[in-house]
Amino acid sequence: MIFNTRWFDNSRPDGIAVLEIHGRDPSCPGFVPLRRTSLTGSVSGPLADFTLTHTFRYSKEENPHVLEAVYRFPLPGDAAVTGIDVSFGDVTIHSVLKPRREAEADYRTAKAGKKAAVLVTRESPDVLTLRIAGILPDEDVMITTRYVQAGMPQKSGFSFRIPLTTAPRYVRGDERYSRHANGQPLAVLRDPGHRFSLSVSAGQAGLLESPTHTLARGPDGLFILAGIEVIPDRDCVLVWEPARHETRPACQVFSNGSEETHLLVLVSPPYESPVRYPREIIILVDHSGSMEGAKWEAADWAVEHFINGLTDQDVFNLCLFESSSYWFSRQPLPAREENKERAIRFLADKRSGGTELGVALEQALSQVRAAGLFSRNVIIITDGAVSDSARILRMADCESQRKDARRISLLCIDAAPNSNLVHQVAERGGGIAKFLSSSPQEEDITSALDEVLQLWDAPVVVGLTLAVNRDNLLVDRRKVKKAPDGKCHIDLGDLPSGRSTWVVVRAPPGPEPLHYELCGPGNSTFPVPVFACPAVSALFGARIVAELEYLVHADYPEKELLQQLAGLGYGPDRSGMSSPAAVYAENRMKDVRNTLQDLIIRESLRASVLSSETAFVAVRSEPGKPVEEEVIVPNALPDGWSESFVVTMPTGMKMSCRKSMAAGPGAAPVSGGGILEWIGGGGNAFIAQPDGTMKLEKRTVISGAGYDGTGNCRKPVPPSQAAITSFPVQQPAEYRLFAGTPVVMGDESVLFDSSRPCDAGKLPDSCVLKKLEIMVREQHLLRRTGIYLLLYVDDPVVPGIKIPLDDLLRHGGSRPLNIQRVRDELFRIVLVDPAGVLKKNSPVMEVIVR
């Protein structure tokens, strides 16, 4: 059948017609010219320099025609694509980065002129489209894509997620014409017919591990997949652990070595530290009305968990602020058990009002400081909804001038935070700014808060700085102080045990070679080795491009958009927005969008990295044979996804779609959105009624042409004629997911798995999980045993939530959640018992979610 994009909103977003071959076993793909994808390169600290190679080949017996192949393949969303080379047999062609429209025109011209060509465009930040025209039977065609990726901090090292497949994505109706709407697979199969392999080195004496795939060491010392090749149906995660010194911090500088030097500074804690510095922690918790609900519950849980982790050497205080400020104590107290218990009881106060953050912060900064060398921090947990920003910033400036200054950090929980204020307070206060969403569609807010608060673990070094012999450095959101000797000292903060820290710096040219020195407390200094790393500059440029692309889709009001551009260094003279504004708002926003697209092109070409508005194109000079047939390359169905996605996507890939592809690359998509698109912005309108029911204005009408299920087109129904449905307000439901004695296999016990037939129907297909409860009859058997609970949501490999069971039992077995589960999404609860306690004595337990 042909899926008509004018009738179905869940059809191909790019308008490519698909011939589905019925009767074929879904596990046996049709003709697929892509043989394998291989990843090579190296990981050094927070940076990875990778090369991804796609090898296309087919025999004359499989298909005698000259082909054009189209493949949507994934890359990390923060990857900086720096170059693409193409090999047609023995002929190698270097691609050129051009504005997207120009590159697409070159590709169409080459194809029409019977020349082999390759075009690589970027649809969404993590999805690229590869088009190859002129593939001959029995000839290898290899596409090598070079990119740079920044790692995510994980313990003392960094993790790198390498996506291997592109999953179907929901597209809102009001985003159907955006570039991002094309970030979809062209086809999905359980086995796509091609394989993935890996061969990567760990630079600077580091070590690579993977929680998702089993790695082995090859004879050349490279890390490879133990199975050599795998079906690309799950992301591959690599974790790099640095070489650390036994008793002192280790500092490494990765530099591109150019005249205007870009460098990345990595500082890692020692394996064993002779001393751990005590902490002086003051926590300000927002209990205003805007925090009520999931944000309030998550903040209280995380703060209670953090307080329980303080040691006798630490001192702390706690403040709950709304219209008034309520203090646990007049001054910080030692973190003895009785004081921690009293503080946790104090945290249960439920008074609520306005958001007088400034008053609470001033009181915190004026409290008596503990004598001695402490790691001093004020941690604010809020949604940032305040207006007195100038006075708050003034306090942060004054505090930073003190020798015993308290660092001011903010954990902002909101879908639309005052990000400018949060960043400025943290920057001026020498602290950290973290943004967490309270949306259940994103990560669990309680887990995210727990993880962020671990940044204030007892440090092994305090007051670290990096001295550089330049007087003018550009450093992202770090304080820089000039010393009398002409050097600049970059504030690196306090270094916790078990976690590394890093910073990116741009240094101007100078009369002498760059020299670095890591400075600790008591004027102690540590050596700093320097490693060549050209990829640093590409990453710097890619981040600028990513920020500009974000602004294109963020829908900021015009005034705020100009402020965001100014923050990136684009004033009216650089951004091109100094021309007279149009009269109508629609025209002004159109001009702004065009200007942003021009900026993206300019910065992309300047940094030589791929963007959504540029493309790599390579054309073979000599003419060959015309394209006789077009094929699409399928993606693997992600592991754990329902087979229904295979049914709704094509199971036969060999196809002829010259008519539908005649518009060529860059043609506007003609569909998008889910199966039903909500008119008027895509949301449900609930209206409260006196009898305790809610009325839902249910606009289930497809905008544009519709389909009534009988083969007849229909006209859209005006919103005024939309159906009105009444139903009772539902109270939170309780679902018992496990009851009995855990069965242990290895060191794990799977308590619930939505993909198991025995667990089917225990949990609704679509729901928001608000609370987890676990009840154990003989709790003393599980105290201080090192057992922890893992919750997997959608991702079958990396858990979304990790909870020490002891913490859960200490809180009465109850913990807040804020997770949205959608249809066919995996949900799994696993007990992990490294010490084997459950094998010896496993108590009866129940697991309930609400």
Salt bridges, closest charged atoms under 4 A:
ASP9 OD2 - ARG176 NH2 3.35
ASP14 OD1 - ARG12 NE 3.95
ASP14 OD2 - ARG72 NH1 3.30
GLU62 OE1 - ARG35 NH2 2.66
GLU68 OE1 - LYS111 NZ 2.65
ASP85 OD1 - HIS94 ND1 2.84
ASP85 OD2 - ARG146 NH1 2.93
GLU102 OE2 - LYS98 NZ 3.96
GLU104 OE2 - ARG100 NE 3.06
ASP106 OD2 - LYS98 NZ 2.56
GLU123 OE1 - ARG100 NH2 2.98
ASP126 OD2 - ARG169 NH2 2.88
ASP140 OD1 - ARG57 NH1 3.11
ASP174 OD2 - ARG172 NH2 2.72
ASP191 OD1 - ARG195 NH1 2.90
GLU229 OE2 - ARG36 NE 3.32
ASP235 OD2 - ARG161 NH1 3.06
GLU280 OE2 - ARG376 NH1 3.08
GLU280 OE1 - ARG406 NE 2.76
ASP300 OD1 - HIS287 NE2 3.10
GLU304 OE2 - HIS811 NE2 2.95
ASP314 OD2 - ARG279 NH2 2.68
GLU337 OE2 - LYS340 NZ 3.19
GLU338 OE2 - ARG336 NE 3.34
ASP349 OD2 - ARG351 NH2 2.65
ASP383 OD2 - LYS295 NZ 3.50
ASP397 OD2 - ARG428 NH1 2.64
GLU399 OE2 - ARG369 NH2 2.24
ASP404 OD2 - ARG369 NE 3.66
ASP404 OD1 - ARG402 NE 3.02
ASP414 OD1 - LYS295 NZ 3.28
GLU427 OE1 - ARG477 NH1 3.60
ASP444 OD2 - ARG815 NH1 3.04
ASP450 OD1 - HIS305 ND1 3.25
ASP457 OD2 - ARG499 NH2 3.62
ASP491 OD2 - ARG407 NH1 2.72
GLU549 OE1 - ARG122 NH2 2.02
GLU558 OE1 - ARG588 NE 2.97
GLU603 OE2 - ARG574 NH2 3.51
GLU603 OE1 - ARG606 NH1 3.67
GLU613 OE1 - ARG179 NH2 3.39
GLU622 OE2 - ARG620 NE 2.55
GLU629 OE1 - HIS65 ND1 3.48
GLU630 OE2 - LYS111 NZ 3.68
ASP639 OD2 - ARG234 NH2 2.83
GLU643 OE2 - ARG190 NH2 2.83
GLU677 OE1 - ARG176 NH2 2.83
GLU697 OE2 - ARG699 NH2 2.11
GLU734 OE2 - ARG736 NH2 3.95
GLU734 OE1 - ARG850 NH1 2.88
ASP753 OD2 - ARG828 NE 2.87
ASP759 OD2 - ARG756 NH2 2.81
ASP759 OD1 - LYS762 NZ 3.07
ASP765 OD2 - ARG823 NH1 2.86
GLU773 OE2 - ARG850 NE 2.79
ASP795 OD2 - ARG161 NH2 3.43
ASP806 OD1 - ARG783 NH1 3.67
ASP806 OD2 - ARG810 NH2 3.45
ASP807 OD2 - HIS305 NE2 2.45
ASP807 OD1 - ARG810 NH1 2.82
ASP824 OD2 - ARG823 NE 3.87
GLU846 OE2 - ARG736 NE 2.31
